[in-house]
Amino acid sequence: MGIYYRDAEHLYQIYGYFMDRVLTDEKIGTKMAKAGIIIRFIYTDPDSEITIDLKSPPERPGYYGSYRLGPCELQEDVWSKQAADFSHSFWHGLENPVAAVTRGKVKQGGKITAMLKLLPVVKPAFQLFPVILKELGYDNLVIARKG
């Protein structure tokens, strides 16, 4: 098991809340929706999956996209596989995803350029992730920035 998540349910609790915030955010969500793709994130330690659908009309009012926690039937346009701890650090703005791919920390397939275009769009979420951890009572999971 990794450092930050007890099990898949713990990860889904945190990422579900995070996705609710990101996909309803007027600045982040509207720009993400323009990507028009389905992204599957496959995590290890704990084994889990999150699929973000930016292609179909959102399922809930006020959302700019939909997401599924756990394996689902949607066919992704792009996928990314990584340790859940890497993703946790990424959402704190502490990881370079391009360097992580070249070092083998992250594996990807499909329309990778479409996902790379989302990197500048999701940057504001780096400030949001520690906030949602605190809102959920997980202050201990916030990674303190050095220096």
C-alpha positions as CSV (number, residue, x, y, z in Angstrom):
1,M,0.0,0.0,0.0
2,G,1.1,3.5,-0.7
3,I,1.7,6.4,1.7
4,Y,-1.5,8.4,1.3
5,Y,-4.4,6.1,0.7
6,R,-5.6,3.3,3.0
7,D,-7.6,1.5,0.2
8,A,-9.5,2.2,-3.0
9,E,-12.5,3.4,-1.1
10,H,-10.4,6.0,0.7
11,L,-9.0,7.2,-2.7
12,Y,-12.5,7.3,-4.2
13,Q,-13.8,9.4,-1.3
14,I,-11.0,12.0,-1.8
15,Y,-10.9,12.0,-5.6
16,G,-14.8,12.0,-5.9
17,Y,-15.0,15.1,-3.8
18,F,-12.1,16.6,-5.7
19,M,-13.7,15.8,-9.1
20,D,-17.0,17.4,-7.9
21,R,-15.1,20.6,-7.2
22,V,-13.0,20.6,-10.4
23,L,-15.9,19.7,-12.7
24,T,-18.2,22.4,-11.3
25,D,-15.5,25.1,-11.2
26,E,-16.3,27.7,-13.8
27,K,-12.7,28.4,-14.7
28,I,-11.3,24.8,-14.7
29,G,-14.4,22.8,-15.7
30,T,-15.3,24.9,-18.7
31,K,-11.8,24.7,-20.1
32,M,-11.5,20.9,-19.4
33,A,-14.8,20.4,-21.2
34,K,-13.4,21.8,-24.4
35,A,-10.9,18.9,-24.6
36,G,-13.8,16.6,-25.7
37,I,-12.1,13.4,-24.6
38,I,-12.5,10.5,-22.2
39,I,-9.5,10.0,-19.8
40,R,-8.9,6.9,-17.7
41,F,-6.6,7.2,-14.8
42,I,-5.4,3.8,-13.6
43,Y,-3.8,3.8,-10.1
44,T,-1.7,1.3,-8.2
45,D,-1.3,1.1,-4.4
46,P,-4.2,1.0,-4.1
47,D,-5.5,-0.5,-7.3
48,S,-8.3,1.9,-8.5
49,E,-9.5,3.7,-11.6
50,I,-11.1,7.0,-12.3
51,T,-12.6,7.9,-15.7
52,I,-13.4,11.5,-16.7
53,D,-15.9,11.9,-19.5
54,L,-15.4,15.3,-21.2
55,K,-17.0,14.0,-24.4
56,S,-20.6,13.3,-23.5
57,P,-23.0,15.9,-22.1
58,P,-22.5,16.1,-18.3
59,E,-24.8,13.8,-16.3
60,R,-25.5,16.3,-13.5
61,P,-26.6,19.9,-13.7
62,G,-23.9,22.5,-12.9
63,Y,-21.1,20.1,-14.0
64,Y,-18.9,20.6,-17.1
65,G,-18.0,16.9,-17.3
66,S,-18.8,13.5,-15.7
67,Y,-16.6,11.0,-13.9
68,R,-16.8,7.4,-12.7
69,L,-15.0,6.0,-9.7
70,G,-13.9,2.4,-10.4
71,P,-13.8,0.3,-13.6
72,C,-16.5,1.3,-16.0
73,E,-17.8,0.6,-19.6
74,L,-16.7,3.9,-21.1
75,Q,-14.0,3.6,-23.8
76,E,-11.2,6.0,-23.1
77,D,-9.4,8.1,-25.7
78,V,-6.3,8.4,-23.5
79,W,-5.2,6.5,-20.4
80,S,-2.5,7.1,-17.8
81,K,-1.3,4.6,-15.3
82,Q,0.6,5.6,-12.2
83,A,1.0,5.0,-8.5
84,A,-1.7,6.7,-6.4
85,D,1.0,8.4,-4.4
86,F,2.5,10.0,-7.5
87,S,-1.0,11.3,-8.4
88,H,-1.4,12.7,-4.9
89,S,2.0,14.6,-5.3
90,F,1.0,15.7,-8.8
91,W,-2.2,17.3,-7.6
92,H,-0.1,19.3,-5.1
93,G,1.8,20.7,-8.1
94,L,5.0,18.8,-7.1
95,E,5.5,16.6,-10.1
96,N,6.5,17.1,-13.7
97,P,4.2,14.7,-15.6
98,V,6.3,14.8,-18.8
99,A,9.5,13.9,-16.9
100,A,7.6,11.2,-15.1
101,V,6.6,9.6,-18.4
102,T,10.2,9.7,-19.6
103,R,11.4,8.1,-16.3
104,G,8.8,5.4,-16.5
105,K,6.8,6.6,-13.4
106,V,3.8,7.2,-15.5
107,K,2.7,5.1,-18.5
108,Q,0.3,6.5,-21.0
109,G,-1.5,5.5,-24.2
110,G,-4.1,6.9,-26.7
111,K,-4.4,10.6,-27.6
112,I,-1.6,11.7,-25.3
113,T,-1.3,15.2,-26.9
114,A,-4.9,15.8,-26.0
115,M,-4.2,15.1,-22.4
116,L,-1.0,17.2,-22.4
117,K,-3.1,20.2,-23.6
118,L,-5.0,19.8,-20.3
119,L,-2.0,20.4,-18.1
120,P,-2.1,24.2,-18.2
121,V,-5.9,24.0,-17.7
122,V,-5.7,22.0,-14.5
123,K,-2.9,24.0,-12.9
124,P,-5.4,26.0,-10.8
125,A,-6.5,22.7,-9.3
126,F,-3.1,22.4,-7.6
127,Q,-4.2,25.0,-5.1
128,L,-7.6,23.3,-4.7
129,F,-6.4,19.8,-3.9
130,P,-4.8,20.7,-0.5
131,V,-7.9,22.7,0.4
132,I,-10.3,19.8,-0.3
133,L,-8.1,17.5,1.8
134,K,-8.5,19.9,4.7
135,E,-12.2,20.2,4.1
136,L,-12.4,16.4,4.3
137,G,-10.4,16.4,7.6
138,Y,-7.3,15.0,6.0
139,D,-4.9,17.8,7.0
140,N,-2.3,15.0,7.6
141,L,-2.3,14.2,3.8
142,V,-1.4,17.7,2.7
143,I,2.2,17.7,1.4
144,A,4.1,20.7,2.8
145,R,6.0,22.6,0.3
146,K,9.8,22.8,0.9
147,G,11.4,26.2,1.2
